[in-house]
Amino acid sequence: MDDQTLTLKNRRDLYQYICKNPGMHLRAIERAMKISLGDIRYHLEYLEKEGLITSQKDEYKRTYFSAEDIYHGDRETLALLRQDSPRKILLFLINHPSSHFEDIQQELKKSKSTISFHLNKLIKCNIIEVKTEDNKNEYSIIDIEQIIRLLITYRSSFIDDTVDRVVEMWLR
């Protein structure tokens, strides 16, 4: 990294935002920063080339992280926690372990296909597991401590009252 890397205000602000909000995707960064998409892309590429940030791409989105702060195994989980539906599923499963599909769907008030899509994504990433009991699938979090640790660590970067309630309950 040269001395000029963080001299531009937008680039410095973007870098600080990513450090405080790891796992955010491009459009979420654009909404939060209120900087044009072209400028954000330019600065993200520059910061990544200079080694200050890293990114990872899943099937649908590229997410950004500080190059130093996040353990690699947490990145995928944190990126999913940044998405509304997977986060709500995980928060529900923290409070209701071994829940059935219908329970999750009723809580989230989403279509079967939407719930199925997000559950499958969480299963594929080894964040939740599914067990069949009495011909019904039960979903539960594989490593609840990891989820709680990430929620506690990045609590202030989630704008979600449910995250606050779960963290408060867990910290008691």
C-alpha positions as CSV (number, residue, x, y, z in Angstrom):
1,M,0.0,0.0,0.0
2,D,1.4,3.4,-0.9
3,D,0.9,6.6,1.1
4,Q,-1.8,7.8,-1.3
5,T,-4.2,4.8,-0.9
6,L,-6.5,6.4,1.7
7,T,-6.0,10.1,1.0
8,L,-9.2,10.4,-1.0
9,K,-12.2,11.0,1.3
10,N,-14.6,8.6,-0.5
11,R,-12.1,5.8,-0.6
12,R,-11.2,6.3,3.1
13,D,-14.9,6.4,4.0
14,L,-15.6,3.3,2.0
15,Y,-12.7,1.4,3.6
16,Q,-13.9,2.5,7.1
17,Y,-17.4,1.4,6.3
18,I,-16.3,-2.0,5.2
19,C,-14.2,-2.4,8.3
20,K,-17.2,-1.7,10.5
21,N,-19.7,-3.6,8.3
22,P,-17.9,-6.7,6.9
23,G,-19.8,-8.9,4.5
24,M,-21.8,-6.2,2.8
25,H,-22.6,-6.5,-0.9
26,L,-22.2,-3.9,-3.6
27,R,-25.8,-2.6,-3.7
28,A,-26.0,-2.4,0.1
29,I,-22.8,-0.4,0.2
30,E,-24.1,1.9,-2.5
31,R,-27.4,2.5,-0.5
32,A,-25.5,3.2,2.7
33,M,-22.7,5.3,1.3
34,K,-24.8,7.3,-1.1
35,I,-21.9,7.3,-3.6
36,S,-22.4,6.5,-7.3
37,L,-22.1,2.8,-8.2
38,G,-19.2,3.5,-10.6
39,D,-17.2,5.3,-7.9
40,I,-17.8,2.6,-5.4
41,R,-16.7,-0.1,-7.9
42,Y,-13.6,1.9,-8.8
43,H,-12.6,2.4,-5.1
44,L,-13.4,-1.2,-4.2
45,E,-11.2,-2.5,-7.0
46,Y,-8.4,-0.1,-5.9
47,L,-8.6,-1.1,-2.2
48,E,-8.6,-4.8,-3.1
49,K,-5.6,-4.4,-5.5
50,E,-3.8,-2.6,-2.7
51,G,-4.6,-5.4,-0.3
52,L,-6.7,-3.5,2.2
53,I,-9.9,-5.4,1.5
54,T,-10.8,-8.8,0.1
55,S,-14.0,-10.0,-1.5
56,Q,-15.7,-13.2,-2.1
57,K,-18.4,-14.2,-4.5
58,D,-21.2,-16.7,-3.9
59,E,-23.6,-17.7,-6.6
60,Y,-25.3,-14.3,-6.6
61,K,-23.3,-11.6,-4.8
62,R,-19.8,-10.3,-4.1
63,T,-19.3,-9.3,-0.5
64,Y,-16.4,-7.3,0.9
65,F,-14.3,-7.6,4.0
66,S,-11.3,-5.9,5.6
67,A,-8.2,-8.0,4.6
68,E,-7.1,-8.5,8.2
69,D,-10.1,-8.7,10.5
70,I,-12.3,-11.7,9.7
71,Y,-11.4,-15.3,10.1
72,H,-11.9,-16.9,6.7
73,G,-14.4,-19.5,8.0
74,D,-16.6,-16.6,9.3
75,R,-16.8,-14.7,6.0
76,E,-19.4,-16.9,4.3
77,T,-21.6,-17.0,7.4
78,L,-21.3,-13.2,8.0
79,A,-22.2,-12.6,4.3
80,L,-25.4,-14.6,4.8
81,L,-26.2,-12.9,8.1
82,R,-26.2,-9.6,6.1
83,Q,-29.1,-10.9,4.0
84,D,-32.5,-10.4,5.4
85,S,-34.1,-13.8,4.9
86,P,-31.1,-16.0,5.9
87,R,-30.6,-13.8,9.0
88,K,-34.3,-14.1,10.0
89,I,-34.1,-17.9,9.6
90,L,-31.0,-18.1,11.8
91,L,-32.5,-15.8,14.4
92,F,-35.6,-17.9,14.5
93,L,-33.6,-21.1,14.8
94,I,-31.6,-19.7,17.7
95,N,-34.8,-19.3,19.6
96,H,-36.6,-22.4,18.2
97,P,-34.0,-25.1,17.6
98,S,-35.1,-28.1,15.5
99,S,-37.9,-26.3,13.8
100,H,-40.0,-27.6,10.9
101,F,-40.3,-25.9,7.5
102,E,-43.9,-24.8,8.2
103,D,-42.8,-23.1,11.5
104,I,-40.1,-21.2,9.7
105,Q,-42.4,-20.2,6.8
106,Q,-45.1,-19.0,9.2
107,E,-42.6,-16.9,11.1
108,L,-41.0,-15.3,8.0
109,K,-44.3,-15.0,6.1
110,K,-42.6,-15.9,2.8
111,S,-43.5,-18.3,0.1
112,K,-42.5,-21.9,0.2
113,S,-40.0,-21.4,-2.6
114,T,-38.3,-18.5,-0.9
115,I,-37.9,-20.3,2.4
116,S,-36.7,-23.5,0.5
117,F,-34.2,-21.4,-1.4
118,H,-32.7,-19.8,1.7
119,L,-32.7,-23.0,3.7
120,N,-30.9,-24.9,0.9
121,K,-28.3,-22.1,0.8
122,L,-27.7,-22.3,4.5
123,I,-27.5,-26.1,4.3
124,K,-25.0,-25.9,1.4
125,C,-22.8,-23.6,3.4
126,N,-22.9,-26.0,6.4
127,I,-24.6,-23.4,8.6
128,I,-27.7,-25.4,9.3
129,E,-28.5,-29.1,9.1
130,V,-31.7,-30.9,8.4
131,K,-32.9,-34.2,10.1
132,T,-36.0,-36.1,9.2
133,E,-38.1,-36.9,12.2
134,D,-41.5,-38.6,11.8
135,N,-41.4,-37.8,8.0
136,K,-40.9,-34.1,8.7
137,N,-37.7,-32.2,8.2
138,E,-36.3,-30.4,11.3
139,Y,-33.8,-27.6,10.8
140,S,-31.2,-26.6,13.3
141,I,-28.0,-24.5,13.4
142,I,-24.8,-26.6,13.3
143,D,-22.6,-24.1,15.2
144,I,-24.8,-21.8,17.2
145,E,-21.8,-20.3,19.1
146,Q,-20.3,-19.1,15.8
147,I,-23.6,-17.4,14.8
148,I,-24.0,-15.8,18.3
149,R,-20.3,-14.6,18.3
150,L,-20.7,-12.9,14.9
151,L,-24.0,-11.3,16.0
152,I,-22.4,-10.0,19.2
153,T,-19.2,-8.9,17.4
154,Y,-21.0,-7.0,14.6
155,R,-24.2,-6.2,16.5
156,S,-23.9,-2.4,15.9
157,S,-23.7,-2.9,12.1
158,F,-27.1,-4.8,11.9
159,I,-30.1,-2.6,11.7
160,D,-32.4,-5.2,13.0
161,D,-34.2,-5.1,16.4
162,T,-34.4,-8.9,16.4
163,V,-30.6,-9.1,16.4
164,D,-30.5,-6.9,19.4
165,R,-33.1,-9.0,21.2
166,V,-31.3,-12.3,20.5
167,V,-28.0,-10.9,21.6
168,E,-29.4,-9.4,24.8
169,M,-31.0,-12.8,25.6
170,W,-27.8,-14.6,24.9
171,L,-25.7,-12.3,27.0
172,R,-27.9,-12.7,30.1
